[in-house]
Amino acid sequence: MSPTEVRPASPTIPAPRTAADDAGPGIPPAAVADLRSRVHGPVYAAGDEGLAAEVFAWNVAVRHTPAVAVGATCAADVAAAVSWAVAHGLPVAVQATGHGPVRNAAGSVLVSTRRMQGVTVDPGRRTARVEAGVKWEKLLAAAAEHGLTGLCGSSSDVGVVGYTLGGGMGSLGRRFGFAADAVVSFDIVTADGALRTVCAESEPELLWAVRGGKGNFGIVTSLEIELVPVRSIVGGGIFFAAEDAAAVLHAFRTWAPTMPEEVGTSIAVLRLPPMEELPEPLRGQTVVHLRYSYCGDDLAEGERLVEPMKAAGRIVLGFIGPLRTTEMDAVHMDPKDPMPGWEKGMLLAELTEETVDAFLAAAGPQVEVPLVMAEIRMMGGALARQPGAPNAVAGRDAAWSVLVLGPAVPELADVLPHVGRGVLSALAPWAAPGCMVNFLGDVAGPAEVAAAYPPAVAERLLELKRAVDPRGVFSFGYALDPRG
């Protein structure tokens, strides 16, 4: 494999500065001017007008204060930004939509990829090539023109690349696997400033690691992914009254495991705000939300399979029926407007009667907790199987995933993590090892990230991290520490 383009770092590479160095002197104006001369997109230094808008995150609980931000327009911009950062001893962070940040990328060179919007669909090969700033909404629309779709998650408003590299478990996952399983190749800028094209033939170890290793090894500037021949699904959601929560969750516990792999489903206790944007029956209410999708060939069968759950409790509102693949957001109904969020996930090996009782005791409608959502999602099927080209995705051995989410507003800053972790602790007797990386949420540090993976996988990832990024240039988000 020969890199598509190489922009080597300076011969003597200083160790990246950490957040503790933020109080030190700023970057000299001449150095910033030099960076501006190397890239096509805008460059902002600390204090510049426009910096805050460039690094604004969808999760507004995280406010980035980088030393420098680069609005990349192409892979060459990304390579130039990384080379410049390494030469000046600065760590590197990356952001597309801002759905995934877990902490402030303070003192970094933050590369914003949202301007990189290329999408190309090859209907003959059933593949798509997407650049780093593309959201699923754009890709789904382009693929649907050819009767194809991608393995999108619960919201099409998130970025394709970040979601996919963390694994990516969506409505079609039990039939087709994780989104990372569909990655054929990618372009990545590593800490040496090289832009590499990685596939099974060129660098199989890096291909294995990046699919599931998130942003540990560099900045992915484009992905080539396989698409699946699905034009429509049966899907949607049903909102049940809070007083029937126990009956509905216990019915779900026995019904869901009987479903074929074509069915993806989850159940969530939602505490909805009194917002006018919500339908009146849901406004300000606590409800139990059944999420359901069926991607088999017999749509009538898809509607029949969900019938038993409709009798589980009093329905407040809901619809399950035929949906185009561009309408799959109707399954989970995730919010699209930016909001402050704190979240944390875990995996379950089983969902027993006692598990459901513990879940209800900790997060049920009768409990006063500052959570917007507490969800149990069924896994298994293709999610439990390695793809033809294995990868580092965590969580394959689990049967269920759990995610808790709350509003990260200042008045809840201390109590929300305590409550959220408390809900997960109540389910510890049924826990499966590890966690899906995209559901890690708030993490204490690299050790918690490493613990998301099976020990052998974590060690293999660390070995590659030491080889590709020995100084920890890419140290934000869910990063492993090569020096640890």
N, C-alpha and C positions, 0 to 999 in steps of 0.2 A: 504494500500500500504506500502510495506517495501522497502527501497532503496536497489538497487542491491549491492551498496558498499558505505560505509560511511567513509570519512576521515575528522573528525571534526576539525574545526579551534581551535586555542588556546582559553582557557576560557575567557581571557580578549582580546577583539577584538579592536585594535586601529582603529580610523576613517581613511579611505583611504586618502592618500595624493593626492593632485591635481597637475595640471601642474605648479602651482605657487611654488611648493616645489622642482622643478627640480634642482634648484641651490644648494640645500642642499647636504650633504655628500652622497656618493654612498653607494650601498649595500655592507656590509662587505664580503670579499672573503669567509669566513667560511660559511656564510649564503647561498651564491651561491653554494658552494660545497655541502651543505646539500641538496639543491634542486636537484642538479645533481644526488645525491644518491637515490632520490625518483622516478625519471622518467627514461624511457627507451630511449627517444629521446634526441637530443642535447639541451643544455642550453647555452645561450649567455648573458653576462652582457655588459653594456655600455662600449664601447672601444674594445670589442673582435672582432678579425677578423672573418668574417662570419655573424656578426649581420645584416649588411645592406642587404645581400642577403636573409637572413631568413625572414626579415620583408618587403621585396620589394613588392610594391603594383602594380597591373595592371594599376591603375590610378596613373601615376607617378607624378601628381601634389601633391600627399600626400606622404610625406617622414616621416616614423615613427621613433621616437627616444625613445623607451621604456627604462626603467631601466633594464629590463630583458626580454628576449624572450625565449619561450619554444617551441621546435619543437615536438609537441605531436604525438605519434604513435598509441595511443589507448585511450579509455575513462579513464583508470586509470591514465594516464599521465595528462590528463586535470584536474581530481579531485585533484591530488597532487599539480599541479600548482596553482589552485585556493586556496586550503587550505594554501599553503605557502604564497601566496600573501596576503591573509587576515591576517595571523599571523604577517606579516611585515607591515601592514597598507598601502598596495599598491592597487590601482585600477586595474581592469582586463579588457583587450581588447582581441578580437579574430579576426583572419583573415584566410580565406581559399585561395581564388584566388586574393583578393585585388581589385575586381571591385567596391566594395561598400563603401570604407572609405570616410568619409566626413571631417575628421580632423586628425591631428597627434595624435597618442596614446602616447603622451609624458609622461614619468615618470611611465608608467604602467608595469604590467607583461603582455606581449602580447603573447597569445597562438596561434601558427600557426598550423592549422589542415590539411594542404595540404598532409601530409603523410597518412592520414586516408582514404584509398581508397577502402574499402570493398563495394561490390554490390552483392546482392542476389535477384533474381527474382523468385517469386512463381506464375507460370502461372495458376495453379488451382484456387488460390484465387485472381488472378490479382492484386498482390501487389509486391512492391519492398522494400527492406531494403537497405539504402544507408548511408555510413559513412560521416563524416563532410567535408572531403576534396574532395568529388567526384564532378566532373563537369557533366553537363547535357549530354555532348557528350558521355560519358561512359555509363550512364544510358540508353539513347535512343538506343544505339547499343545493349545493353544486352536485353532490352525489345523487340526490333524489332525481335529478334530471335523467339519470341513467338507470333508475330502478335499484340503486344501491344505497347503502348507508354505512356510517361508522359507529364504533362502539362508544357512544357518548354516555356521559354520566347522568346525574339527576337534573342537571341544568345545562342548556346549550349556550349559556352566557359565559362560561369559563373558557380558558384557553386550551387548545388541543394539546400543546406540547407539555406544559406543566402537569396537567391531569394525567396524561398518558405515561410520562416517565415515572410517576409515583405508583403506577399499577393501573388504576382506572377501572372501577367496578360500576357498570351501568345496568340499565334495564334489560339489555340483551346478553348480559354476561354469563348467565347459567347455560346458555346455548353456545355462545361463541368465545367465552373466556374474557380475560382482562384486556383492556385496550392495549397495554404494553405487549401482549402476545401477538398483536397484529402488526407490530413494527417490523418492517423489512430492512430499512437502513436509515441512517440519519447523518447530517452534517453537524459537527461539533467543534467549537473552539476550546482547546485545552489550555492549561496554564503556561505552556511554552509559546503561546501565541499562534499555534498552528491551527488552520482550519482543515479538519480531516473529514473525509467521507468514509463512514464505517458501515460495513455489512458483514455477513457471515464469512465471506471469503477474505476480506481484508484484515479485520481485527475482531475475531470472534469473542475474545475475552471482554473487550470494551462494549461490544454489542450486548453480551450477556448482562453486564453490570449496569449500564445506563438504563436499560429497561427494568425499572424497579428501584434503581439507585438514585432516582430524582436528579438533583443538581450537583451531585458530589464530584463529578469528573470534568465539568466544563459547562459551556453554554451551548445548548443545541439550537442551531439556527434554522433547521428544517427537518421534517420527518417524512419518510415514505411509509405509508401504512396500507394494509390490506383492507378492502371494503367487503361488506357482506350483502348478498342479494335479498334484501328485505325492503319491500315497498311500503307496507303498512303493518300495523299491529292492532291487537285489541288491548286497550289500556285505559288508564284513568285512575280515579281515586274515589273512595267513599268515606265520608265523615260521619262517625257514630257519636251519639250523645255520651257525655262524660260518665253518667251514672251506669252505663253499660260497659265500662272499660274492662272490668274483670271478665265478663262473659265474652267480649270480643277478643281479648288477648288470648284467653284459653282456647277459644275456637280456632284462632290463627295458629296456635301452637300445634294443634292436631291436624289441621287442614293443610298447612303449607308443605310439610314434608311429603305429602302424597302427590304433589304437583310434578309434572314432567319438566325436563330441562328447558323447555320452551317458555316456561313461566318464571318471571322474576317478580319478587314481592317483598314488601316490608310493612311494618306496622309502627305507628308513632303516636305518642301522646303529644299533642300540640297545645300550647298556651298562646292563643293568638291575640295580638294587640287590637285595640279599638280603632282600627284604621278604616277610613272610608273606602279605600281601594278594595277591601275585602267584601265578599257577599254578606248581606245583612245577617243571615243565620249564623255566620261564623265570627262576626265582629266582636272582639273582646271575649270570646268563648274559649273554654277548654274542651277539646274534642279528641277522639281517637281516629287516626287517619290510616286507612288501608290503601297501600299503593300496589298497583297490579299491572303487569304487562304480559302479553302472550305473543310470541313471534313465530308461531308455527304456521303451517300452510292452511289449516282449517280454522278460519276465523270464527265459525259457529261453535266449534269446540272450545275456543278461547273464551267465549262468552258463557258457555255451559260450565266450565271448570270453576268459575268464580261464584256461581250461584249459591253454594252452601254458605259462603261468608255473608251474603246479603241478609240472611236470617239471623245473624249473630247478635244483633242489637238494633236499637232505634236509629234509623238513618236521618241525619240532619240535612245533609246535602251530598250530592255525589253523581258521578257519571263514569261508567265504564263502557266503552264501545270502540268502534273502528277509529283509528288515528293514523294519519300519515306520519312517516318517520320524522318529518319536520315539525310535528306537533307533540313529540314525546315529552316535552316539558310539562304537559298536563298530568303526567303520572305523579310526580313529586310536588309540583307547584312551588318550587323554590323561588324566593324573592329575587328580583333583578336589580332593584335599586341598592346602591351602596349602603352598608350598615356596619355598626361595630359588633364584632362577634368573638366569642370565646368558645372553643370546642375541644372535645377530647373523645377518643374512641378506644375500643377494645374488641377482642375476639372471644367468641364462646365456642366451646366444644360441643355443647348440647343445650337444648332449651326444654327443660322439664317443667312440670307443674310447679315445683318449688322455685325454679328460676323466674317464672312469670310472677309468682307471688312476691318474690323479693324485689323484682323490678317495679311492681305496682306499689309496694310499701315505700320504696325510695323515691319514685318519680310519678306515681299515679295522680289522677286528677284531684284526689282528696288531700294531697300534700302541698303545702305552700312552699314552692321552690322557684327561684328566678331562672327557670329554663324555658326557652321557647320550644325546644324539641328534645324528646328522648326517643330514639328509634332503634328497632331491632330489624335487621335485614337478613334474609335467607341467602346463604352462599351455596356451595356445592356445585354439582354439574361440571361444566367445562372450567369453572373457576378453580376446581380442585386438581386439574390436570395440567402438567407442563405442556407448552406448545411444542411443535416440531423442533424449533430452535429454542432450547430452554433459556430462562432468564432469572433475574434476581427478585422477582415480585414476592413480597411477603404475604402470608395469610392463607396459603392454599390448603393447609390442613384444618382450617376452622370450618365450622358448620354455619355460624351466624356472626354477624358483626353488630356492634352497638355504637351509637354515636349520640352524645349529648351536646347541646348547643344553647348558649345563652347570650343576652345582650351585654357586651363589654362596655358598659357606661361607667363613668367614674364612681358613682355611688355604690356600684356592685363590684368594684375592682378587687376587694378583699374576700368577699363572701362567695362570688360565683365560682372560682376555681375550687374552693373547699366543697361546695355543694356538688358540683359536677363530678369531681373525683370521688365524692362520697357515694354517688349513685353507682359508679363503676365498681367501687370497692364492695358494694352490696352484692354484686354479681361474681365476685372473685371465686367462689367455690366451683363455678362452672366455666371458668376462663380457659381459653386455649392460649398457647404461648404466642408471644409477639403481638404485632399490630400491623394493619395496613398503613403504609407510609402516608397516604393521603388523609388518613383519619387520625394521625398522631396528635394533631392540634398542638396545644401548649406543651413544650418539652423543656426539661431542666438542663439538657445539654447533650453532647455527642454520645454519652453512654446510653442514654435513653433511646436515641436513634438506633444505635447498634443493636439494642435489645429487641427492636421490632422484628429483626430477622432471626432465622435459625442460626445457632452459633457458627456452623460451618460456612453459611452464606455470609454472615457478618465478617468473618475473618478473611474470606476471599475478597470481599469488597474492600476491606481495609488494605489488603496487600496491593490491590490495584490502585487504591487512593495514594498509597505511598510511592508507587511507581509513576503515576500520572500527575499528581498534585502533592508532592512531598512537603511543601511549605504551607499547605492549607490555604491557598489563594481563594478557593471557593469554600467559604466557611460560614455562610449564612443559610437560613432555612434549615432543612433536615440534613445537616452535614455531619460526616464522620471526621474525626480528628486523626490525621495520619501520624501525629506526634505523640498520641496518647498510648 
